[in-house]
Amino acid sequence: MRWSWKLFSFGLFLVIWAAPGYDRFPSERMIHLGERHESTFRPGDPIRRVPPRGPAHRWAFDGRPGQQITITAGSYEFDAYLLLIDPRGEQIAWSDDSDGFFNARVRATLPAAGRYTVIVCGVNADQYGTYWLSLEEGDHEADWSGEAASIYYRRGIEWAERRKSRRALSWVN
């Protein structure tokens, strides 16, 4: 009896662990309105089991109903992708390249009070490097002007040279 219960428990664990979409990633980190964080995906980081199938980090923030927010993820080294999950665990928004230059931006009005999850990920398994994530209150559009593009590329090249990142140099050139 004892062994059968252990075997059943272990089997149930394996079924849940292997379920499609179950992400085995470190716990989420907090981000607050007005903050900008830097983090890094490294080769060998866990890969999402469902599209987008790149490495992923989870971030969280507390929101209120009707609150407008803008979330931006960008990198000079890979194509950033964003998912916004509501307090019930439902995906309510996503973004790929909507901020231009392979960056992602979600502009949303939150439907409920509670803790929201932001998943930052690469578009596919070879997407790694440094990224930046920001959370702002309000609905902020991306600046698609020629001047903004020029500034973005100049900063990217300067960043890549400072960090000696050949990946970034090839990405922004």
C-alpha positions in Angstrom: 0.0 0.0 0.0 2.8 2.4 1.0 4.7 1.9 -2.3 1.7 2.1 -4.5 0.8 5.6 -3.0 4.4 6.8 -3.5 4.4 5.4 -7.1 1.0 7.1 -7.7 2.3 10.4 -6.3 5.4 10.3 -8.4 3.4 9.5 -11.5 1.0 12.4 -10.8 4.0 14.7 -10.4 5.5 13.6 -13.7 2.2 14.1 -15.5 1.8 17.6 -14.2 5.5 18.4 -14.8 5.3 17.3 -18.4 2.0 18.9 -19.1 2.1 21.2 -22.2 2.7 24.8 -21.2 3.9 24.1 -17.7 6.9 26.4 -17.3 9.7 25.3 -15.0 11.2 28.7 -14.5 12.5 30.5 -11.4 9.9 32.4 -9.4 8.8 35.8 -10.6 10.5 39.0 -9.7 8.7 42.2 -8.8 8.7 45.3 -11.0 6.9 48.5 -9.9 5.5 51.5 -11.9 8.3 53.7 -13.2 11.0 51.1 -12.9 13.4 49.7 -15.5 15.3 46.5 -14.8 18.1 44.7 -16.7 18.4 41.0 -16.8 20.1 38.4 -19.0 19.1 35.1 -20.7 22.1 32.8 -20.9 22.7 29.8 -23.2 21.4 26.8 -21.3 18.6 28.6 -19.5 15.3 26.7 -19.5 13.3 27.0 -22.7 9.5 27.4 -22.8 7.6 24.3 -23.8 5.0 26.3 -25.8 5.4 29.1 -28.3 7.3 31.3 -28.1 9.9 28.7 -27.3 12.7 30.9 -26.1 14.2 31.3 -22.6 11.8 33.2 -20.3 11.8 35.2 -17.1 8.7 36.0 -15.0 8.1 39.4 -13.5 5.1 40.6 -11.4 3.3 43.8 -10.5 0.1 44.8 -8.7 -2.6 46.5 -10.7 -6.0 47.9 -10.3 -9.1 47.8 -12.6 -9.1 50.4 -15.3 -5.4 51.2 -14.8 -3.5 51.9 -18.1 0.0 50.5 -18.3 2.8 50.2 -20.8 5.3 47.4 -20.6 8.4 47.5 -22.8 11.1 44.8 -23.3 14.1 45.5 -25.5 17.4 44.1 -26.3 20.3 44.7 -28.6 21.1 41.0 -28.7 17.8 39.1 -29.4 14.1 39.5 -30.5 12.2 40.1 -27.3 8.6 38.9 -26.8 6.1 39.8 -24.0 3.1 38.1 -22.5 0.8 39.7 -20.0 -1.1 37.3 -17.6 -4.0 38.5 -15.5 -4.5 37.6 -11.8 -6.7 34.5 -12.8 -3.8 33.2 -14.9 -5.3 34.1 -18.3 -3.1 35.7 -21.0 -4.6 39.1 -21.8 -2.0 40.6 -24.1 1.2 39.8 -26.0 3.7 41.6 -28.1 6.4 40.8 -30.6 8.2 43.7 -32.4 5.4 46.2 -31.7 8.0 48.7 -30.3 10.1 48.4 -33.4 13.6 47.2 -33.7 12.7 43.7 -32.5 11.5 45.0 -29.2 8.2 44.4 -27.6 5.6 46.7 -26.1 2.3 46.0 -24.4 -0.2 48.8 -23.9 -3.1 47.6 -21.8 -6.0 48.7 -19.6 -6.1 46.3 -16.7 -9.5 44.5 -16.2 -9.2 43.7 -12.5 -7.3 44.3 -9.2 -4.5 41.9 -8.3 -1.1 40.6 -9.2 -0.3 40.5 -12.9 2.6 38.4 -14.4 4.8 39.6 -17.2 6.7 36.9 -19.1 9.7 38.2 -21.1 11.1 35.7 -23.5 13.0 35.2 -26.6 11.2 34.2 -29.8 13.0 30.9 -30.1 15.7 28.8 -28.3 18.7 30.7 -29.6 17.5 34.0 -28.2 19.8 35.0 -25.4 21.6 38.0 -24.1 20.8 41.1 -22.0 17.4 42.8 -22.0 15.6 45.7 -20.3 12.1 45.7 -19.0 10.2 48.8 -18.0 6.7 49.3 -16.5 5.0 52.7 -16.9 1.6 54.0 -16.0 -0.4 55.3 -18.9 -0.7 54.4 -22.6 2.6 55.3 -24.3 3.1 54.8 -28.0 6.5 53.9 -29.5 8.5 56.6 -31.3 8.9 55.4 -34.9 10.6 58.6 -36.1 13.8 58.5 -38.2 15.6 60.4 -35.4 14.5 57.7 -32.8 15.8 54.9 -35.0 19.1 56.6 -35.5 19.5 57.1 -31.7 18.5 53.5 -31.1 21.1 52.1 -33.5 23.9 54.5 -32.2 23.2 53.5 -28.6 23.1 49.8 -29.6 26.5 50.0 -31.3 28.0 52.0 -28.3 26.5 49.4 -25.9 27.8 46.5 -27.9 31.3 48.0 -28.1 31.4 48.7 -24.3 30.2 45.2 -23.5 32.3 43.6 -26.3 29.2 41.9 -27.5 29.7 40.6 -31.0 26.1 39.3 -30.9 24.8 42.8 -30.3 27.1 44.3 -33.0 25.7 41.8 -35.5 22.1 42.4 -34.3 22.1 46.2 -34.7 24.2 46.4 -37.9 
